[in-house]
Amino acid sequence: QVQLVESGGGLVQPGGSLRLSCAASGSIFSFDDMGWYRQAPGGQREFVARISTAGDTNYAASVKGRFTISRDNAKDTVYLQMNSLKPEDTAVYSCNAELNTGALIRTYWGQGTQVTVSS
């Protein structure tokens, strides 16, 4: 079964840093694009960052320059390095991954990890 498991969330002070990891497993196919999304309390889920198999990246304007997405294809793992964190970054962060089987494109989601930025 395909499974995505996030880790690395927690409580951090404003200006601090966290590194999130998301390990994907359970597929005989190679994972395609992988990304990070977040949902703040009472808010909508929003795009944070995305990375292709080749390493091409895309960021939301609100995090560009502060967050860095990367991946290790051999480990089927995607990372999100978050620096200069702000209280408004507080949210549940979820990773996702796409699988192209040749017949279908499927999107999978992790369970999410809580990031809280507060003094």
N, C-alpha and C positions, 0 to 999 in steps of 0.2 A: 504494500500500500504506500502511496506517495504521502510523505509527511514533511512538514516544514516546522522546525522548532527554533524559536528565538531565545536569546539569552543576553544578559548584560545590562538590563534595565535596573533602575533603582532611584534613590534620592540623591540629588546633587545640588550644590549651591550655585546661584547665578555666577556665570563666568567660568564654571567648571566644565569638565569633559566626561563623556561616556563613550564606550565603544560597544555597539550592538552586533551580535552575530546571528545568523540564520542558517542552519544546516538543513539541506534538503536531502531526502533519501527515498528509496523505494521504487525508482523508475529505471527501466531498461533503456529508456531514451535519454538523450542529452537534454538538459534544461536550457531553455532559450533565455529570453529577457527575464531579469529578476529585479525586484524593486522594493522600496519601503514606502509605506503610507502611515498616516497617523490620524487619530481622532481625539480631540480634546473633549473634556466634559461638556456635554450639551451642544457640541458642535458636529459638523459633518466630517466624514472621512476625507482627507485631502492627500494629494500626491506630495511626496517628499523627494525621492530620488529614484532613478532607474539606471540599469546598466545592461548592456548587451553582452552576448557571448564574446564578442571581439573586444570588449572593454569600453565601448562608447558610452558616455554618461549624459544624464540630463537631471537638472535640479529645479526644484521650486525656487522662485525668486526669494522667498522668505528665509531660505537656508543656504543659498549659494554663497560661497566664501567662508562658511562656518562648518558645513558638513561635507564629508567625503565618502562616496560609496566605492566599494571595491569588491572583487570576487576572486575566489580560488576555484577554477573549474575542476581541478583534480579532486577537490574535496566537496564539490557541489555546495559551496558556502558563500554567502554574501555578507558583507560587513557594512556598517555605517559608523564612521567616526564622527562624533559630534563635539565640537569645540565652541567656546564662548556661548554656552547655553544661557537662555533667557527663560523667565517664568512662562512666557507664552509658548515655549516649546513643550510644556507639560502636556502629555497625551499618552494614549496607548499606541505603541508603534507596532505595526504588523508588516511582515514581509510577504511577498508573493512571488510566484514563479510560473512561467508558461512552459507547456510541453506541446511540441508539434509532433504528432504521431504519423503524419503523412495524410491522414484522413480527417483528423480533428485537431483543433487547438484548444487545449484545456488550461485553465487558470486555477492555481492552488494557493491557499492562504494559510499562514501560520496562526497560532492561537493569540499572539500579541504579547507584548511585554510593556509594563508600566514604566514611564519615565516621568519623574517629578522634579521640577526645578524650583527650589524654594529656599529662603533663608531660615 
